Amino acid sequence: MPKETRTALGKQGAAVAQRKRSGGSEPKTRQELYREAQKRGIPGRSKMGRDELERALRG
C-alpha cells in the first residue's frame, strides 16, 4: 500500500477515534455521510462532496 494511502487512512482512523472519545454520534467523514445517503436513497450522492452530503441529509 502506498505511503500516502497509509497516511490518509491513519488520519481518518484518528478522526473517528477522536469522535468516539468525545461522544460525537453524528457521522462526519464523507464515507460515513455517503453510506447514510445511500441508505436514504438520496439522488446524486456520488457526485456530492462532504458538505453537500451533510446538507442533503439534514434537509
N, C-alpha and C positions, 0 to 999 in steps of 0.2 A: 504494500500500500504506500503511495507517495507521502512524503513528509507533510505536504500541505493538507492532505486529506486527514491524516492523523491529528494534525494541529487543530483543524476545524472541528473534528469530532470531539476532541478533548475540550475545546471551548464550549461546544454545545452541551456536552455532558456536565461541565462545571456549572453552566447556567441552569440546567434542570435541577441539579443537586441543590443549588442556592435557593431556587423557588421552593423546593420541598422543605428545606430547613426553615424558610421564612413563612411557611404556611400558605403560600400563594396557590390557589386551586385553579385559577383561570389559565387556559393554555396560552403559551407565549411564543413558542417558536413557530416559524412558518409551516413546518411539517405538522405540528400539532393542530394548528388552525386549519390547514388543508384537510386533514383527516376529519375534523369536525364538520367542515363544509361539505365534504364528501358524504358523510352520514346524513346531513340535512338536505342533500341534493341541490346545492347552490350552483346555478349555471355559470360557466365562465371561470370557475375557480382555478383551473390550471394556469391561466394567464394572469392571475392576481398576485400581487405582492403581499407581504405580511400585513401591512396597514389596511390594504383593500379587503383582505380576508377578514380581518378583525371587524371592520365596519360592516361588512356583509353579514357576519354572524350576529352582530348586535341588532341590526335593523332588519 
